[in-house]
Amino acid sequence: MPHSLFRVKRNSTHAYGKRVESLFQKIEKLLKRPLRFTTKRSFEAFVFLVLFFAFFGILAWKMTLPKMLNTFMQTAYHLLLETVFYIMAICVLMGAISKLLVEFGVVRLLENLLRPLMRPLYNLPGVAALGAIMTFLSDNPAIITLAHDKNFNRYFKKYQLVSLTNFGTAFGMGLVVIAFMTGLGYGKGALLGLAGAVVGSIISTRLMQRMTLKAYPEMDAPVDDSDKGDEQQITFKSEGGAFLRFLNSLLDGGKDGVGIGLAIIPGVLCISTIVMMLTFGAAGENGEYLGVAYEGVPVISWAANKINFIFDWLFGFKYGALISFPMTALGAVGAAIGLVPRFISEGIINNNAIAVFTAIGMCWSGFLSTHAAMLDSLGYRKLIGKAITAHAIGGLCAGVAAHWLYVLLSLIF
């Protein structure tokens, strides 16, 4: 796992611990006496066990325990073989290509081309384009690495710097998501999804800036009052001749791709397995459970179908089961794209759905698990709630924009 991803997860665990401790403090105030450490742990264990056995107990009651366990393991096994290794291969290849683009100056060229758009679209200095490209080629934490670089952050005001968490997150793992969707034969939908993600990123970034300035007007000040940093010092070039740089970039980029591929395994196997078991029903002809992969109790599909007229208008979803993708993307986009092959085999997907998936997948890309840690690392923990609210709205707008762009282009062409 890349070090930056490990740091994000460690900080997320720390934030969870703070929330639990805050809950215990409220209980202590009600009881008017302190709780022992073992009492706190016992209380947490009791709540966990109740929820754990309630969840799997309902599944076992509906499917029978042996078939539920077999489905649980078979689904994870099939996801590992049929989806995870495929995604990992894409991560390795895209990682190598990304490193080559960085090493030989293509990224800086793209930055110069996109620089004029930053101020009118995002109210950010032109150098911010580098952050969008870096997260698009890798993952969300790349923006934090840049934000800590004094040659980079001196171009920003404080409210602009914190909005980078929303701006960069909107493009996280973009190259992998687009390559995955295109490889499945939905390139048109993937490109429209990219356009939708841009719309969502603008809304999320602008809204975050507005909310921040409204609550903290004093943040309308430069990050550093000293002389501006030298952008020319932000370099990713390695030493050596052209061939050696090419070879090292290819191998190092592929190695980074392996790290990303390994990092998504827990999300795909754990989150996607649970989501699938709550999305799809029995595999037998008469509604009989067979204990095979991808079976389950379709609670999500049942609930989504009740209000699918909303999702149909917003995203063009004709099947309630498709809402599982945005729900999963909140935690991990790698786990979310693991659902797509199953949707294809069920015959419930088209380019419109892929456009929405790509837009929401890129824009959200697991922001619930990274936003808190990213802002904490910048020293602005107080803005976590605003960042999450702004980005949730931005992700929804990205999906809506992708759907209506698809409708518009379908009418024209």
Secondary structure, DSSP 4 states (H G I P E B T S, - for coil): --HHHHHHHHHHHHHHHHHHHHHHHHHHHHHTSPPPHHHHHHHHHHHHHHHHHHHHHHHHHHH-HHHHHHHHHHHHHHHIIIIIHHHHHHHHHHHHHHHHHHHTTHHHHHHHHHHHHHHHHHS--TTHHHHHHHHHHS-TTHHHHHHT-HHHHTTSBHHHHHTHHHHHHTTTTHHHHHHHHHHTT-HHHHHHHHHHHHHHHHHHHHHHHHHHHHH-GGG-SBS--SSPP-GGG-----SS-HHHHHHHHHHHHHHHHHHHHHHHHHIIIIIIHHHHHTT----STTS-----TT----HHHHHHHHTHHHHHHHH--SSGGGGHHHHHHTT-HHHHHTTHHHHHHHT---HHHHHHHHHHHHHHTTGGGTHHHHHHHHT-GGGHHHHHHHHHHHHHHHHHHHHHHHHHHHHH-
